[in-house]
Amino acid sequence: MTGSRARSLALIAAFGASSGACGGPQHKPEGDALENRSAADPRSPIEKRRDAACEQLGPKLTACAVEDARADFAAGKIDKAQLDRDIAPEIQRKNTDEFVTQCKGVSYSSRQVRVLEVCFRTEPRCAPLLDCLGHLNDPGANR
């Protein structure tokens, strides 16, 4: 992959890997609430929101990578064979699945989950979406 596609995918990987230290302690429900939650769905509310945001963002970010590949092809940066490899449906599924899995594996703070949710909802275009997601790890934002 080249150019902005690589930047897009690198940003995706970087925001997942670098955010583990953010956020406060997670509080566990007590008594019956814990038993009821465990029986139905063991995830906390913030984990459910994170997972939903990750599942929404995965296909969108993959679509952005495809858009970048097409732009690279149009600009003569890659040939048709490379474009076909980069945007093959199986590659798109793999990239989406890898992003979602990695994203769901991160312990985001509530502010970071909100960034994921708001960026997806408010930024339909790729470049502004990636810029918005760049705020996941703003210094001092979790104080």
N, C-alpha and C positions, 0 to 999 in steps of 0.2 A: 504494500500500500504506500501511497505517496501523499505529499502535500497536506492539505487540510483534513483529509480522511484520517491520516495518521494522527494529526493533532486532535481530532474529534475523539478517536478511540483512546488516545493517550490520556486525554482529559477524563474520560469515563473511568478508566482504570485508576487514575491518580486520585480522583475524589473518593473513590471507594477505599483505597488503601490508606489514605492519610487521615481519615476522620475518626478512627477508633478511639482516640484519647478524648474526644469532645463529649460534652454532656455530663449531666449529674448522675447520681446513683438511681437505678431502677428500683421502684418500690413494689413489693409483692403483695397481692391481695391476701387478706386473712380469712381463715375459716372456710365457710361454705362458698364464698366467692372464688377461692382458689380451686376447690373441688369442682365447681360448675365450669370454670374456665378450662381446667385440665381435661374434662370429659369431652367438651365440644371442640375447643381450639386452644392449645397451650400457649399461644402467642399473646403478648400484652397488647393493649390498644395501640401503642406507638409502633410496635412491630407489625401489626396489621396495616397501619397507615403506610409504613415504610415499604412493605411488600407490595401493596397496591400501587404506590408511586413507582417502584422499580418496574413492575409489570407494565405500567403505562409508558414509562420512558424507554424501555428496551426497544420496542418496535420503532418508536420515533427516532431514536438515535441511530438505529440501523438504517432507517430511511434517509437520514442526514448523510451517513457514510456513502450510500448509493448516490445521492445527489452530488456529493463531492467527487465520486468516481466519474460520474458523467461529465462534470465540469472539467476534470483533469483530462478526460478523453477529448472533449471539445477544444481544449487549449493545446492539445498535442503532447501532453505530458506522459500519457500512456497510450498503448496501442489497443486495437479492438480486442485482441486475445486477452490482454490484461484486464480490460473492462469486463469482458464476459466472465472471467474468473472471479473478479472482485464482487460482481453483483449476482452471481449464481444463487438461486434460491436456497440451496443447502448451506452456502456460506452465510447468507443473511440469517437463516434460522440459527446457525451455530453462533454467530456474533450476538444475536439477540439473547439466546439462552445463556451464553457465558456472562453477558452483562447482568442479566436478571439474577443469576446465581450469585455473582460477586456482590452485587448491590444488596441483596437480601442477607448477605453474610456480615454486613457492617452494622455496628451498634451506633446508629446516628442519634444525636440529641433531638429533642422535639423541634428546635429551631431548624436543624438540618433537614428533617423530614418535611417541615413546612416549606423550605426552599425547593425541595424536589417537587412538592405538590404545586406550589405557585408557579414555578418556572414552566412546568408542563402545561398548566392551564392558561398562562398569560402570554407565552411565547410560541406562536405557531411556526415561526421560521427558524431555521437551523442555527444561523450565526447568533441571533439574540438568545436562543435557548442555551447554547453552549456558554455564552457570556454570563447568563443568569446562573447557570449551574456552577460557574466559577466562584460564586459567593458561598458555596458550601463550607469552605474552610477559612472564611474571613477571620483574620487575627482579632482576638478580643470580643468577637461576637457572642461567645458563649459564657461571658462573665456575668 
